[in-house]
């Protein structure tokens, strides 16, 4: 659109739009028809260990003048923390 607004319209753009418009319509329809139950999210098999390691790395947060900004940014990314009892041992699991 910006090219057209800037006066750089070409006939090849019109032809390209003709080919992508049906694709856009198909994708829009597919998106609208997808039910919430049909959403499949694949997670890496080691996501728990990766998350645990990344949280552990937070201990190395900067200590200089940007420390508070970094801490607040990290806090803004944490939506919920769930602690579960370790079974059969004692302690908590993150």
KAFENNOR-V159809 format. One record per backbone hydrogen bond with DSSP energy under -1.0 kcal/mol. CO is the residue of the C=O (numbers start at 1). NH is the residue of the N-H. Records with the same first field share a line. If there is no record, write none. Layout:
CO=NH / NH
//
This chain:
1=5
2=6
3=8
4=7
10=13
11=15
12=16
13=17
14=18
15=19
16=20
17=21
20=24
21=25
22=26
23=27
24=28
25=29
26=30
27=31
28=32
29=33
35=38
36=39
44=47
46=50
47=51
48=52
49=53
50=54
51=55
52=56
53=57
55=58
56=59
57=60
58=61
64=67
66=70
67=71
68=72
69=73
70=74
71=75
72=76
84=93
91=86
93=84
//
